[in-house]
């Protein structure tokens, strides 16, 4: 008799409703891309950081240890239904308390595990292994996503610091020119005060960037199992860059990729465990059959130490028939049946949650792509305006002060572009995270009990 296997249902959708809004040219996302999705960003430094995190992160190491432990235990999931042999020695007295005996026994018991008990225990072992795999996959997904996010935070901070340095120079130069205009009685003190305010705002922004960069650097160090961040993560960069996902686009996004979500795997494991519990409680309603045997050596310590001994072998069946237990076993079986139904509903809800997360991520990706395209379309106009004013200055038709504001606006626009570029990359991270990216490597065979890990 096999344990009940409820139908899971709730299949992924045939196609994503929001996928069309995130599609562009031709970029097919397959299961192989999920295995190393971060490499699609084509950033060697990021690839190195992810590899180090996968090798050194302590949370991931704990998840690997739990999986290894479950693989070891899987080999003993049905050990309770195999013959067991025990040996023991003891001394005891007879009922009249006249003689003392020394007993040495070799005992054997074999629970046959009928009516689905053995199969249910095997299913429970498989479910616990699947749950450990889901926990490991969840740890990998979260770790890789956090490494990419913290790396992007550092890159954005470096990019903005690079632009802010130029902006501070422009603000300082504008203040200097405004003060000179006041001295020449061509400007007002209000314009000088306004220039002071802009310069102080830029300096305050620099302090916030330094704090944000330091927070991201220390968080990245913790993810890599380090106590101190790399000095380059805290420094300003003379050639800052941001890993770009602008060139990526969706052509094919199989809905079956949703099956790799850790939450769905964990929900499937919960269904299997509930089915195993229902199978065990259902088997408890039937008689339990077992074989028992023993070989007893008895020695009378009181009457005759030298000659009074006996060997008593025994072998026979053990039958436990449930007759009346106030409905405890039936209540347990009914309760486990309801728990199994609840686990199936939880599984279906996890699939619905996964669909919602993917659709939300696709919508966010489309919105960030549109945001980037809008900002990118403004760039040539701002650059052309700044260049025209610089040419007018060279021709003596405009002052240096007239060229500062367009140059400053261009720097602010480039800062917004860097933020939008990082946001688009983060939208890809959210999409792969929603799909359950970073699947587990190929499974190794279960470790046999007692083997060296």
matplotlib code that plots the C-alpha trace (Angstrom):
import matplotlib.pyplot as plt

x = [0.0, 1.5, 0.9, -1.6, -0.2, -2.5, -2.6, -0.7, -2.4, -1.9, 0.4, 2.4, 0.7, 1.2, 2.7, 3.5, 1.1, 3.8, 6.4, 5.5, 6.2, 9.8, 10.6, 12.9, 15.2, 16.3, 17.4, 16.2, 16.2, 16.6, 17.3, 21.0, 20.9, 19.4, 22.4, 24.7, 22.5, 24.8, 27.4, 24.9, 26.0, 29.5, 31.4, 34.5, 34.9, 31.3, 31.8, 34.8, 32.8, 30.0, 32.4, 34.0, 30.7, 29.5, 32.8, 33.1, 29.6, 28.8, 25.0, 25.4, 27.9, 25.3, 22.7, 25.1, 25.7, 22.0, 21.7, 24.6, 23.1, 19.7, 21.5, 23.1, 19.8, 18.1, 19.9, 18.3, 14.8, 13.4, 15.9, 13.2, 11.6, 14.7, 15.9, 17.5, 19.8, 20.7, 22.7, 22.5, 23.5, 21.8, 21.3, 17.8, 16.0, 13.1, 9.7, 10.3, 13.6, 15.4, 17.8, 19.8, 20.4, 22.8, 21.2, 23.0, 20.7, 20.9, 17.6, 16.2, 13.2, 11.9, 9.0, 7.6, 6.2, 3.1, 0.1, 2.2, 4.3, 7.6, 6.7, 5.5, 8.8, 10.7, 8.5, 9.2, 12.9, 12.7, 10.6, 13.1, 15.9, 13.8, 13.2, 17.0, 17.6, 15.0, 16.7, 20.1, 18.7, 17.0, 20.3, 22.1, 19.4, 19.4, 23.2, 23.8, 21.1, 22.5, 26.1, 24.9, 22.9, 25.7, 28.1, 25.7, 25.4, 29.2, 29.4, 26.6, 28.2, 31.5, 29.8, 27.9, 31.0, 32.9, 30.2, 29.7, 33.4, 32.9, 29.7, 31.5, 34.1, 31.3, 29.6, 32.8, 33.6, 30.0, 30.4, 33.7, 32.2, 29.2, 31.4, 33.5, 30.3, 29.3, 32.7, 32.2, 28.7, 27.2, 25.5, 23.6, 24.3, 21.2, 22.9, 26.0, 23.9, 22.2, 25.6, 26.6, 23.4, 24.1, 27.7, 26.6, 23.9, 26.5, 28.8, 26.0, 25.2, 28.8, 28.6, 25.5, 27.2, 30.2, 27.9, 25.9, 29.1, 30.6, 27.4, 27.4, 31.1, 30.8, 27.7, 29.4, 32.4, 30.1, 28.5, 32.0, 32.8, 35.3, 35.6, 37.0, 35.9, 38.3, 39.9, 38.8, 35.1, 35.5, 37.6, 36.6, 37.1, 38.8, 36.9, 33.7, 31.3, 28.0, 27.2, 24.6, 21.6, 20.5, 21.6, 19.6, 16.0, 13.5, 12.5, 11.6, 10.9, 9.6, 7.0, 8.4, 11.4, 9.1, 9.4, 13.0, 11.6, 12.8, 9.4, 7.6, 10.2, 9.7, 5.9, 6.2, 8.4, 5.7, 3.1, 5.2, 5.9, 2.1, 1.4, 4.0, 2.4, -1.1, 0.3, 1.8, -1.3, -3.4, -1.1, -1.5, -5.2, -4.2, -2.5, 1.2, 3.1, 6.7, 9.1, 10.9, 13.5, 16.1, 18.9, 19.0, 21.9, 20.8, 23.2, 21.9, 24.3, 22.8, 22.4, 25.1, 27.6, 29.4, 26.7, 23.3, 23.0, 20.6, 20.3, 16.8, 16.3, 13.0, 11.5, 8.0, 5.7, 4.6, 1.1, -0.3, -4.0, -5.6, -9.0, -10.1, -8.1, -11.0, -10.7, -7.1, -5.7, -8.7, -8.6, -4.9, -5.5, -8.3, -6.2, -3.3, -5.6, -6.7, -3.1, -2.2, -5.1, -3.8, -0.3, -1.7, -3.5, -0.3, 1.6, -1.0, -0.7, 3.1, 2.7, 0.3, 2.7, 5.5, 3.4, 2.6, 6.3, 7.4, 4.7, 5.6, 9.3, 8.5, 6.4, 9.2, 11.7, 9.5, 9.1, 12.8, 13.6, 11.1, 12.7, 16.2, 15.1, 13.4, 16.6, 18.8, 16.7, 17.3, 21.1, 21.9, 19.8, 21.5, 25.0, 24.2, 23.0, 26.1, 28.4, 26.6, 27.1, 30.7, 31.2, 29.4, 31.8, 34.7, 33.3, 32.8, 29.0, 28.4, 30.2, 31.6, 28.9, 26.3, 27.9, 28.0, 24.3, 23.9, 27.1, 25.7, 22.3, 24.2, 26.0, 22.8, 21.3, 24.2, 23.8, 20.1, 21.2, 23.5, 20.8, 18.4, 20.9, 21.5, 17.7, 17.3, 20.0, 18.3, 15.0, 16.8, 18.0, 14.5, 13.3, 15.8, 15.2, 11.5, 12.1, 14.2, 17.6, 20.8, 19.6, 21.5, 24.4, 23.9, 23.0, 25.6, 24.5, 23.3, 26.0, 25.8, 25.6, 28.9, 30.8, 33.2, 31.7]
y = [0.0, 3.3, 6.6, 9.0, 11.2, 14.2, 16.1, 19.4, 21.2, 25.0, 24.9, 27.9, 30.1, 29.4, 32.9, 36.0, 38.9, 41.5, 39.8, 41.8, 45.1, 43.9, 42.4, 44.1, 42.5, 38.9, 37.6, 34.1, 33.4, 29.6, 27.4, 27.6, 31.4, 31.0, 28.8, 31.8, 34.8, 37.3, 36.6, 38.1, 41.5, 40.8, 42.2, 40.1, 41.8, 40.9, 37.3, 37.0, 38.4, 36.0, 33.0, 34.1, 34.5, 31.1, 29.6, 31.6, 32.7, 31.2, 31.2, 29.2, 26.9, 26.1, 25.3, 23.0, 21.3, 20.8, 19.2, 16.9, 15.8, 15.0, 13.0, 11.0, 10.5, 9.5, 6.2, 5.3, 6.6, 3.0, 1.5, 1.0, -1.6, -3.8, -6.4, -5.0, -7.0, -5.9, -7.5, -6.9, -8.2, -7.7, -9.2, -9.8, -11.7, -14.1, -13.2, -14.8, -12.9, -16.2, -16.5, -14.0, -14.5, -13.2, -12.8, -12.3, -12.0, -11.5, -10.0, -9.6, -7.5, -6.9, -4.6, -5.5, -2.0, -3.2, -1.2, 1.6, 2.4, 1.7, 3.6, 6.6, 6.7, 6.6, 9.4, 11.5, 11.1, 12.2, 15.2, 16.3, 16.0, 18.2, 20.7, 20.9, 21.4, 24.2, 25.9, 25.7, 27.1, 29.9, 30.7, 30.8, 32.9, 35.4, 35.5, 36.1, 38.8, 40.6, 40.4, 42.0, 44.6, 45.7, 45.7, 47.9, 50.2, 50.7, 51.3, 53.9, 55.6, 55.8, 57.1, 59.7, 60.8, 61.2, 63.4, 65.3, 66.2, 68.0, 69.5, 70.9, 72.5, 74.2, 75.3, 76.7, 78.5, 80.0, 81.3, 82.8, 84.5, 85.8, 87.3, 88.9, 90.3, 91.8, 93.4, 94.9, 96.0, 93.8, 91.3, 91.1, 89.5, 87.3, 85.6, 85.0, 83.5, 81.2, 80.1, 79.4, 77.3, 75.2, 74.6, 73.5, 71.2, 69.5, 69.0, 67.5, 65.1, 64.0, 63.1, 61.0, 59.2, 58.4, 56.9, 54.9, 53.6, 52.5, 50.7, 48.8, 48.0, 46.5, 44.6, 43.1, 42.1, 40.3, 38.4, 37.3, 36.1, 39.0, 41.3, 44.2, 45.4, 45.9, 49.3, 49.9, 49.5, 52.6, 54.7, 57.1, 55.7, 57.6, 55.4, 54.4, 52.1, 50.4, 46.8, 47.4, 45.3, 47.8, 45.3, 42.5, 41.9, 39.1, 37.0, 33.7, 33.3, 29.7, 29.7, 26.3, 28.2, 29.1, 25.5, 26.3, 28.8, 27.8, 28.6, 26.3, 23.5, 24.0, 23.8, 20.6, 19.1, 20.1, 18.3, 15.2, 15.3, 15.8, 12.8, 10.7, 11.6, 10.7, 7.4, 6.6, 7.5, 5.5, 2.4, 2.7, 1.8, -1.7, -4.5, -4.2, -7.4, -8.0, -10.9, -11.2, -13.6, -13.9, -16.1, -16.0, -17.3, -17.5, -18.2, -18.8, -16.8, -17.9, -21.7, -23.1, -20.8, -23.6, -25.7, -23.9, -22.3, -22.6, -21.5, -20.4, -19.6, -18.1, -17.0, -16.0, -13.4, -10.2, -9.0, -5.7, -5.4, -2.0, -2.6, 0.4, 3.6, 6.2, 7.1, 8.5, 6.7, 7.6, 11.2, 11.4, 9.9, 12.4, 15.3, 14.3, 14.0, 17.6, 18.8, 17.2, 19.1, 22.3, 21.6, 21.2, 24.5, 26.1, 24.7, 26.2, 29.5, 29.5, 29.0, 32.0, 34.1, 33.1, 34.1, 37.4, 38.1, 37.3, 39.5, 42.3, 41.9, 42.0, 45.1, 46.7, 45.8, 47.3, 50.5, 50.8, 50.2, 53.0, 55.3, 54.6, 55.3, 58.5, 59.8, 58.6, 60.6, 63.8, 63.4, 64.7, 67.8, 68.7, 68.0, 70.1, 73.0, 72.9, 72.8, 75.7, 77.9, 77.0, 77.9, 81.2, 81.9, 81.2, 83.7, 86.3, 86.1, 84.6, 84.7, 81.8, 82.1, 81.5, 78.1, 76.8, 76.0, 74.0, 72.0, 71.5, 70.3, 67.8, 66.4, 66.0, 64.3, 61.9, 61.1, 60.3, 58.1, 56.1, 55.6, 54.6, 52.2, 50.6, 50.4, 48.6, 46.1, 45.6, 45.0, 42.1, 40.9, 41.0, 39.0, 36.2, 36.2, 35.8, 32.9, 31.2, 31.8, 30.0, 26.4, 23.8, 22.1, 18.5, 16.2, 13.9, 10.4, 10.2, 9.4, 6.0, 5.9, 5.9, 7.1, 9.9, 13.2]
z = [0.0, -1.1, 0.8, -0.8, -3.5, -3.9, -7.2, -6.9, -9.8, -10.3, -13.4, -14.5, -17.1, -20.8, -21.3, -19.1, -19.5, -18.8, -21.0, -24.0, -22.3, -21.5, -24.8, -27.3, -29.8, -29.3, -26.0, -25.1, -21.4, -20.8, -17.8, -18.6, -18.1, -14.6, -13.6, -14.0, -14.8, -13.4, -16.1, -18.6, -17.3, -18.7, -15.7, -14.8, -11.4, -10.5, -11.7, -9.4, -6.4, -6.9, -7.1, -3.9, -2.2, -3.3, -1.8, 1.4, 2.6, 6.0, 5.6, 2.4, 4.1, 6.7, 4.1, 2.4, 5.7, 6.3, 2.8, 3.4, 6.7, 5.0, 2.4, 5.1, 6.9, 3.6, 3.6, 7.0, 6.3, 6.2, 8.6, 11.2, 9.0, 8.7, 11.1, 14.3, 16.5, 20.0, 22.8, 26.5, 29.9, 33.3, 36.7, 38.3, 41.0, 40.9, 42.2, 45.6, 45.9, 46.6, 43.7, 41.6, 37.9, 35.4, 32.0, 28.6, 25.6, 21.9, 20.6, 17.1, 16.0, 12.6, 12.0, 8.6, 7.9, 6.2, 5.1, 3.7, 6.8, 5.1, 1.9, 3.9, 5.9, 2.6, 1.2, 4.4, 3.9, 0.3, 1.4, 4.0, 1.4, -1.0, 1.7, 2.4, -1.3, -1.4, 1.6, -0.1, -3.4, -1.5, 0.2, -3.2, -4.8, -1.9, -1.7, -5.4, -5.6, -2.6, -4.0, -7.3, -5.5, -3.1, -6.0, -8.0, -5.0, -4.9, -8.6, -8.5, -5.6, -7.4, -10.6, -8.7, -6.7, -10.0, -11.3, -8.0, -8.0, -11.3, -10.0, -6.9, -9.2, -11.2, -8.0, -6.6, -9.8, -10.0, -6.4, -7.3, -10.4, -8.6, -5.9, -8.6, -10.2, -6.8, -6.5, -10.0, -9.0, -11.8, -9.5, -6.3, -2.9, -3.4, -6.3, -4.1, -1.4, -3.9, -5.2, -1.6, -1.1, -4.2, -3.2, 0.4, -1.1, -3.2, -0.3, 1.8, -1.1, -1.1, 2.5, 1.8, -1.0, 1.2, 3.8, 1.2, -0.4, 3.0, 4.0, 0.7, 0.9, 4.4, 3.5, 0.5, 2.7, 5.1, 2.2, 1.1, 4.6, 5.3, 8.2, 6.2, 2.7, -0.2, -0.2, -3.8, -2.7, -0.5, -2.8, -5.5, -9.0, -11.9, -14.4, -12.8, -14.5, -13.8, -15.0, -17.7, -18.6, -21.3, -24.0, -22.6, -23.8, -23.5, -26.4, -24.7, -21.0, -20.4, -17.6, -16.5, -15.1, -12.3, -11.0, -9.8, -7.2, -3.7, -2.2, -4.6, -4.0, -0.2, -0.6, -2.7, 0.1, 2.6, 0.6, 0.5, 4.2, 4.9, 2.6, 4.5, 7.8, 6.5, 5.2, 8.6, 10.6, 8.1, 8.5, 12.3, 11.8, 10.7, 12.7, 13.1, 12.1, 13.2, 13.9, 17.2, 18.5, 21.2, 22.5, 26.3, 28.5, 32.1, 35.1, 38.7, 40.9, 44.2, 44.1, 41.9, 40.4, 38.5, 36.9, 37.0, 33.6, 30.6, 27.0, 25.9, 22.2, 21.0, 17.7, 16.8, 15.3, 17.0, 16.2, 17.5, 16.8, 17.5, 19.2, 21.3, 21.9, 22.3, 18.6, 18.9, 15.8, 13.7, 14.8, 14.0, 10.5, 9.8, 11.1, 8.9, 5.9, 6.5, 6.9, 3.6, 1.9, 3.5, 2.2, -1.3, -1.0, 0.3, -2.7, -5.1, -3.3, -3.6, -7.4, -7.5, -5.5, -7.9, -10.9, -9.2, -8.4, -12.0, -13.5, -11.1, -12.0, -15.7, -15.2, -13.3, -16.0, -18.7, -16.6, -16.0, -19.7, -20.6, -18.0, -19.4, -23.0, -22.0, -20.2, -23.1, -25.6, -23.6, -23.5, -27.0, -26.4, -23.1, -24.6, -27.6, -25.5, -23.3, -26.4, -28.1, -25.0, -24.8, -28.5, -27.8, -24.9, -27.2, -29.7, -27.0, -27.2, -23.8, -20.4, -18.5, -16.0, -18.7, -19.5, -15.9, -15.4, -18.7, -17.8, -14.3, -15.7, -17.9, -14.9, -13.0, -16.0, -16.3, -12.6, -13.2, -16.1, -13.9, -11.3, -14.1, -15.5, -12.1, -11.6, -14.9, -13.9, -10.5, -12.3, -14.1, -10.7, -9.4, -12.4, -12.1, -8.3, -8.9, -11.2, -8.6, -10.3, -9.5, -9.6, -7.6, -9.3, -10.4, -7.4, -6.1, -5.0, -1.4, 1.2, 2.7, 6.5, 8.2, 5.1, 5.3, 3.9]

ax = plt.figure().add_subplot(projection="3d")
ax.plot(x, y, z, "-o")
ax.set_aspect("equal")
plt.show()
